Structure formats: C-alpha cells, structure tokens
Amino acid sequence: MTSALSRLRGRFDKRQSSDQLSERVRRLLVTTLYAQPSSLAIGALCIICAASVSAWIADMPELYVAAAVLTVIATARVAAALALDAEAEGNSTATLELVYEIGAFSFALALGCTAAFVIIDGSSTQVEVLMVCNAVGYGIGVSARNAGRLTIAMGQLCLTCVPIAIACFWTAKPGFITLGVTILLLIPAMISICGNIFTVLRDSIASAETSARLADKMQVLARTDVVTGLANRAGLNHAMVETMMGVDEKSRLALIWVDLDRFKEVNDLLGHPVGDRVLNGVAKRLREVSPEGSTVARFGGDEFIIFCPINNRQDAERLASEIHAEIMRPFRIDGERLEVRASLGVSLLPENGNDADTLMQSADLALYHAKVGGRSRTCFYDSSMSRDLARRREIEDELRAAIQRDELSIYFQPIVDLETGRIKTFEALVRWFHPHKGELRPDEFIPVAEETGVIVTLGNWITAQAARVAATWPDDVTVAVNLSPLQIRAPGAALGIKSALREAGLDPRRLELEVTESLFIEDNHATAAFIEELSDIGVRFALDDFGTGYSSLGYINTFPFSKIKVDRSFVSGAQVGRKSDAIIRAVAEMGTTLGMDIVAEGLETIDQVQVVRDAGCNLGQGYYFSRAVPDYLAAMLLAQEREQDGRRASA
C-alpha cells in the first residue's frame, strides 16, 4: 500500500512538473503567434485581392460581400495583434490564444465557404481555380506557420479545406470528387507534419529552458565560495563591476580587506575541519555586521573583503571597528574556546580611487601596513603608502642588481672578552654603498629584502663572504652571521651554509649563526631540523636580541645555543636603570650556570662596560671597542692584538 502511494505521488509530482513546463512552453508558443503581424497582413491581403478579382471576373455580388467580410476580419486580426502585447504579464495565455483563435477560425471559415460557393456556382473556371488554389494554399501555409499551437493550425486547415471538399463532392463530377478526396487526404498529412513541427518546437524550448536554468545555477556556483557560502573572488569582481557601473559623483563606498592573523596555526594545530568552522563563523559575523547592500566575499585562504556603501569616513571607521570587535569575540568549537585576531586594510571611494582595481590596491597596501605595524590593527589607506611601496620596489630592483655588481660589502664588528680585552669573534654586517645615493642604511634595505625574498640570496652571499674572510684569521677567532627566518626556511638552507664553509675552507666550529626569538614562533619543525643538521657538524648558534621578542626559556632548553646576546635596549637604551641591571644579572647568572657566553650589545662607555661586567656578562660589543670595519681593518686589529701579546710574552 505504501509503495503504491509512493508511486502514485511520484507520478503526480512528475505530471505536475510536466504540466508546469507545458504551460511555460505553451505561453512561449502562443507568443510566437503574435510575433510577426506583418505576415498576417500580407497573407490576408493576398486572399482579399483574389476574392476581389474573382468578384470582378464573375460579376457576382456574393463575392463582393465575401471580399468585404474577409477584409473586416483581416483588419480586426491585424489590429488585435498590434494592440495586444504578448510579452505583458497582464495578458493571460488563455486570453491571447482565444483572441487569436476567434480571428483565425473566422477568417479560415469565411475563405473556405467562399471557395466552396464558387465551386458549387460553377460559373467561371478562372474564379474556381483562383479561389480554390488560394484557399488550399492558405490552409497549408497557415497551418505550418501556427504549428506551435496545433489546435489552431488544424482548426484553420480544416475550416478552410473541409468546405471545399464538401462542395467538390456536392457537384458529383469526377474531377471535383477527385479534388475533394485529395484535399481530405491532405488534412491528415498536414496534421502529421504540423505535429512533428510542434514536437520539435516544444522539446527545443524545454531543452533551452533547462539549459538556461543549469547555466544560471552553474554561474551562481562559480561565484560562490564552497566553504563559507560567501561570494568568491569571481563573485566579488562581478559585484564590484556592477556596483561601480551604477555609482555617481555623490556615491561613497568602502572596501575593507580582512586578514586573519596567524590562521595557519589553527589549521596546523587543530586541523582543517576546525579551521573551516572558524572561517564559517567569521563569515557569519561579517554578514551580520555588514550594512545593507554590501558584498561580503572570501577572497581566498583566510582573507575576506567587504565592499559596501557608506555615508562618510566616520561611518567606515565605525564599521571597521565593529568588524574588528566581532571577529575578536571568542569562538566556541566543540566546547573549546578559540580566539582569533585580524588585521584590516580600508580604502574609500572616491578619496582613494575611482575604479575597482585602484580600491583593491589601496586596501591591500593599507592591510600590509596594518600587518607590518604589529598585526591586529586597522589601517586606512594614505597616499604615503604608495610612495613607500614605490621606494621598496626601487630598493628591491637595485638590491638585486647590487648583489650582481658587487656593490655590497661585508664589515666586521669585534666582540671582545670583557676580562682580557681580546677579540673573540667578529660579527659580519652588510653595508651597501650605492654609486649614486651613497651609503644606504641596513634598516632601509634589509626589511625590503625580507619582504621580497631577496634576503635568501643576500644571506647566502653574506655567509659565503664572511666565511672566506674568517678563514684568513687565527684559528681562535670566530665569525658570527645573522640569519633571517626566511633564509632558514628556504629549501636547502643548511646545504647552502655547508657549501659556504667548504668553499672557504673554514672549520664549522668557527662559524656562529645568530637567530632571533621570532624565528621559533612561525615554524618550529623546519627550524629544529636546520639547527640540528648544522649543530651535528660543529656550527654554533647564538640567540640574538634576547628579551625583546617572544622570550621563552624553553628555546634555550630545547636548542643547542652556546651564546645569548642581551639586547642593547637593556644596556644603553632609554629605560636603563635598576630593572634593566637586574635583568642583565639574571640572564648572566643563567648563562653561567648553563655554560653559555653572555654578550652585552651596544656598549658605548667605560661605565656601561663596568656595569655589564659586574652583572656577569663575559663578552661585550659596541662602539666603545670598535665600529664595524672592513675586512682589512679587522685583520689589522687582530695583527695588532697578536703583536701586543708577543710583546707581553717577551717582557
């Protein structure tokens, strides 16, 4: 019983869907009846002319009356076709079809009866041929024209031809009887032809409609992000183009670019399913806080864009603040509390651009400054950002060329034993003497090199040059080289260091690689593998700028550091005092216990040297001892030191 009901319900649903399709097809086919009223007028005019000529030839008042009736009906049909708008929703399909049927059937019946009358009268062969040929030709032609509505096509054909066939049989003449039989046989033949035409038309229209629906659906899918249901990049571009086409001089728009901070850690630690749920949660909050008329899109990865109308800059600032607050509200996923931070870049129309591409570039630059400035902040675009970008690109291009043209130089700053005053290590520092701009400070080009990836090439070059120079020094003097996190994570990073040592002929134990604490925040696995591989061959590692980043004693316990460098801010900074002295002393005591060297950076006066030495630091670096010097001066310092040692030994 249940199975039977299910089949019955399925048939009903299928029939209902088929009926809906048939109704849409019927509407379209009825519309085609009104598509070319000129064809109706031309056909009617030919028939009226034939009737009028027949009346003139036969001089029969009845034919004049018939011509007049045909003229009235044809005029009414053409007027109705012109007056009724088949595309208007107010005109129902049934009304349009009924009006057309009345006119078509009336004209066909009047024409058929006129031709039949001429046959029965038999007064003129010319008139018989003229009217019968026109009537039969009209019936065949109009049935093909109106095949989209099979009932109308067959009705017109029958009303035109059946009276003629009856008249032929009425005469009882063999020739007319044959004509009558031929006409009757013509009717089913035309019905078959028109039926085939109708089927083809109906199926073609149904297929086209289905294809159009699928195309619309595919277009929606192509513009929608599968994870969040927001617009994707293609959907955003489409919405922005449509919006920009409708803006006027008074329109104001904001483009807010949102980048989730450190979202990669969520995926790595909790898994991509949890990451997708976080993205869905962010998308929902963005939709809720965005004003009406906004386009909210997931631009890719952990980036979102809100493109929305605003009243003024204050309105954009308020919206950006609300977005920031919404994203920072903790998420609850499987009972776990998860906090997400975001950086925002904002550009405004018309202040920051009058087209979509310019707004995107401006918001991207603003986002970059928000991230460089410390993340979890909002930056509005300013024209100075473009100047900074142009400057960075110029430095990037010139830096690549400078490496090839050997415009860069390696300088060496000594690190001194605070007890003996002897040079223990030289730190290798890069200098750039531009042929036109003079000396460029490292803080100008090193950040650009890190942002653009040039730091990998630059870092390898520095290491190779420093190793080559250090190989000429006494065996007890080491060389220290700063490494960028990007350089360490580059493929084959450890292999590059090994190659530099091998080509220079430098003992790996004489190379110290200085890394900062920020290195361990991003990618602990790659860092651990790098440090382990080089430590195995004797390369030493130093923790640079200790106390200024994400300090953790866990780093010191996990990785084989042989040296800790106390940042200069604790030695010669503005906050130097009892607290900084206590910090230096604590670090020095820890280093002594662990058997590590403690270097105090930024020493400029004898008092500072005395303070850090009393605190327990065994090594010092700074202008008090020497600035960074070229390789030949570094060799001279070592030679002078060895000469003094020889004199002391002789004495």
Secondary structure, 3 states (H helix, E strand, C coil): CHHHHHHHHHHHHHHHHHHHHHHHHHHHHHHHHCCCHHHHHHHHHHHHHHHHHHHHHHCCHHHHHHHHHHHHHHHHHHHHHHHCCCCCCCCCHHHHHHHHHHHHHHHHHHHHHHHHHHHHHCCCHHHHHHHHHHHHHHHHHHHHHCCCCHHHHHHHHHHHHHHHHHHHHHHCCHHHHHHHHHHHHHHHHHHHHHHHHHHHHHHHHHHHHHHHHHHHHHHHHHCECCCCCCECHHHHHHHHHHHHHCCCCCCCEEEEEEEEECHHHHHHHHCHHHHHHHHHHHHHHHHHHCCCCCEEEEEECCEEEEEEECCCHHHHHHHHHHHHHHHHCCEEECCEEECCEEEEEEEEECCCCCCHHHHHHHHHHHHHHHHHCCCCCEEECCHHHHHHHHHHHHHHHHHHHHHHHCCEEEEEEEEEECCCCCEEEEEEEEEEEECCCEEECHHHHHHHHHHHCHHHHHHHHHHHHHHHHHCCCCCCCEEEEECCHHHHHCCCHHHHHHHHHHHHCCCHHHEEEEEECCHHHHCHHHHHHHHHHHHCCCCEEEEEEECCCCCCHHHHHHCCEEEEEECHHHCCCCCCCHHHHHHHHHHHHHHHHHCCEEEECCCCCHHHHHHHHHHCCCEECCCCCCCCECHHHHHHHHHHHHHHHHHHHHC
